[in-house]
Structures are given as structure tokens and as C-alpha cells.
Amino acid sequence: MEAFYAYAWLGLIVILVIIEAATVSLTTIWLAGGALIAFIFALLGLPLWTQIAVFLATSIILLIFTRPIALKYFKVGIQKTNTDALIGETGLVIMDISEHKPGQVKVKGQVWTAISESGYPVQADTEVIITAIEGVKLVVKKSVDN
């Protein structure tokens, strides 16, 4: 029966590594680490309750202490784009932005669809500051100079 536990832990390791490779979420890899230690305990012939306890303890310890470090170095889930550089830039409204209809803003030679941050209309030829990007629309507010 002990050999069955070793194969079960080995199967769990394979499944968890496949899930991690598919999702790259840096979550299941720590569970795979716990399963690896439990696999070693199973090979040593230790009781199932010991294997489960070491699996849980190792997984939790790895998750708590190493995941933040790994996230810092791998920056999982954060995809910076060139559009992030537009936030804080000044643009010129070339087509009125109304309360219920987006307008257009020219920024660095490119024309973007834009909506008003406050919801108030912004007239053409008004300088605006880009405060955010929602999908493919700029969120703008009037420049303080206006």
C-alpha cells in the first residue's frame, strides 16, 4: 500500500506542475513542492498522516515565504504597455467630448477616443490631462491652465 502513496504523490506533482505551466500563477508550484517532500516521505515508508502533514506544512511555508520573493522577480500578472506612458501627458481635444458620447484627443501625434473623467463636456481645442486608460479609451480631465 505504501507504493500506492508514492505513486499518488508523484501523480499529484505532475498534475500540479502541468497546471502551473498552463496558468503561470505561481500558486500550484508551491503545492508541487509540498507534494515532492511528501513523495520522499512515502518512499521512506512513513505513515500517510505524516505524508499529509508534511505536504500541508511544506506547501504553506513555501507559499508564505517564497511566493512574495518570486512575484517580485517574475512580476507575474503585470503587463506594462507603451500606453502606460501616456498617463499624466497633456493632449488636445480635437472632437468635443460630451456627457454621453466620447470625443477625440490628440496626444503625441496620435488620435485617441476619449471620455471625460468628471462626465462633464469638454470642448474642442481644450488642453486635457490623461488620468487613466480604460480599454482603448483615454480618460481625461481639463488641464488646470484652462
C-alpha positions as CSV (number, residue, x, y, z in Angstrom):
1,M,0.0,0.0,0.0
2,E,2.9,2.4,0.7
3,A,4.0,2.1,-3.0
4,F,0.5,3.4,-4.0
5,Y,1.0,6.5,-1.9
6,A,4.3,7.2,-3.6
7,Y,2.7,6.9,-7.0
8,A,-0.2,9.1,-5.9
9,W,2.2,11.9,-4.7
10,L,4.2,11.6,-7.9
11,G,1.0,11.9,-9.9
12,L,0.0,14.9,-7.9
13,I,3.4,16.5,-8.6
14,V,2.9,16.0,-12.3
15,I,-0.6,17.4,-12.3
16,L,0.4,20.5,-10.2
17,V,3.4,21.2,-12.5
18,I,1.2,21.0,-15.6
19,I,-1.4,23.4,-14.0
20,E,1.4,25.8,-13.1
21,A,2.8,25.7,-16.6
22,A,-0.6,26.4,-18.1
23,T,-1.5,29.2,-15.7
24,V,1.8,30.7,-14.6
25,S,0.1,31.9,-11.4
26,L,2.9,30.9,-9.0
27,T,0.4,29.1,-6.8
28,T,0.4,25.4,-7.6
29,I,4.1,25.2,-7.9
30,W,4.4,25.6,-4.1
31,L,1.9,22.7,-3.7
32,A,4.1,20.7,-6.0
33,G,7.0,21.4,-3.7
34,G,5.0,20.1,-0.8
35,A,4.0,17.0,-2.8
36,L,7.6,16.4,-3.6
37,I,8.5,16.2,0.1
38,A,5.5,14.0,0.8
39,F,6.7,11.8,-2.1
40,I,10.1,11.4,-0.4
41,F,8.4,10.6,2.9
42,A,6.3,8.0,1.1
43,L,9.4,6.4,-0.4
44,L,10.8,6.2,3.2
45,G,7.7,4.2,4.2
46,L,6.4,6.8,6.7
47,P,2.6,6.7,7.6
48,L,0.1,8.5,5.4
49,W,-0.8,11.0,8.1
50,T,2.9,12.1,8.2
51,Q,2.9,12.5,4.5
52,I,-0.2,14.6,4.5
53,A,1.1,16.7,7.4
54,V,4.4,17.4,5.7
55,F,2.7,18.2,2.4
56,L,0.5,20.8,4.1
57,A,3.3,22.3,6.2
58,T,5.8,22.5,3.3
59,S,3.2,23.9,0.9
60,I,2.1,26.6,3.4
61,I,5.7,27.5,4.3
62,L,6.8,27.7,0.7
63,L,3.7,29.8,-0.2
64,I,4.1,32.3,2.7
65,F,7.9,32.8,2.5
66,T,8.9,32.3,-1.1
67,R,5.9,33.4,-3.2
68,P,6.4,37.2,-2.5
69,I,10.0,36.9,-3.5
70,A,9.2,35.0,-6.7
71,L,6.4,37.5,-7.5
72,K,8.8,40.4,-7.1
73,Y,11.3,38.9,-9.5
74,F,8.9,37.4,-12.1
75,K,6.3,40.2,-11.9
76,V,3.5,37.7,-12.8
77,G,0.3,39.2,-14.0
78,I,1.7,42.7,-14.6
79,Q,2.0,43.6,-18.2
80,K,3.2,47.1,-18.8
81,T,2.5,48.6,-22.2
82,N,3.5,51.7,-24.0
83,T,0.1,53.3,-23.3
84,D,1.0,53.4,-19.6
85,A,3.5,56.2,-20.5
86,L,0.5,58.3,-21.7
87,I,-0.9,58.7,-18.2
88,G,-0.1,62.2,-17.0
89,E,0.6,63.5,-20.5
90,T,-1.2,66.5,-22.0
91,G,-3.4,66.2,-25.0
92,L,-5.6,68.4,-27.2
93,V,-9.3,67.7,-27.7
94,I,-10.0,67.7,-31.4
95,M,-13.6,66.5,-31.2
96,D,-15.9,67.6,-28.4
97,I,-16.3,65.2,-25.5
98,S,-19.9,65.2,-24.3
99,E,-21.6,63.7,-21.3
100,H,-22.9,60.7,-23.1
101,K,-20.6,60.5,-26.2
102,P,-16.8,60.1,-26.3
103,G,-14.8,62.6,-28.3
104,Q,-11.2,62.5,-29.6
105,V,-8.0,63.7,-28.2
106,K,-4.6,64.1,-30.0
107,V,-1.6,63.0,-27.9
108,K,1.9,62.8,-29.2
109,G,0.7,62.9,-32.8
110,Q,-1.9,60.1,-32.3
111,V,-5.7,60.4,-32.1
112,W,-7.4,58.6,-29.3
113,T,-11.1,58.1,-28.4
114,A,-11.5,59.9,-25.0
115,I,-14.1,60.3,-22.3
116,S,-14.3,62.9,-19.5
117,E,-13.2,61.8,-16.0
118,S,-15.8,64.1,-14.4
119,G,-18.6,63.3,-17.0
120,Y,-18.8,67.0,-17.9
121,P,-18.5,68.0,-21.6
122,V,-15.1,69.2,-22.9
123,Q,-15.0,71.4,-25.9
124,A,-12.6,71.1,-28.9
125,D,-9.3,72.9,-28.7
126,T,-9.1,72.4,-24.9
127,E,-6.0,71.0,-23.3
128,V,-6.6,67.9,-21.2
129,I,-4.5,65.7,-18.9
130,I,-4.8,61.9,-19.3
131,T,-5.7,60.4,-16.0
132,A,-6.3,56.7,-17.0
133,I,-6.9,54.3,-19.9
134,E,-10.0,52.2,-20.0
135,G,-9.7,49.6,-22.8
136,V,-8.9,51.7,-25.8
137,K,-10.3,55.0,-24.4
138,L,-8.4,57.7,-22.7
139,V,-9.9,59.1,-19.5
140,V,-9.1,62.8,-19.4
141,K,-9.7,65.9,-17.3
142,K,-9.3,69.6,-18.2
143,S,-5.9,71.0,-17.7
144,V,-5.6,73.5,-14.8
145,D,-4.4,76.1,-17.2
146,N,-7.9,76.2,-18.9
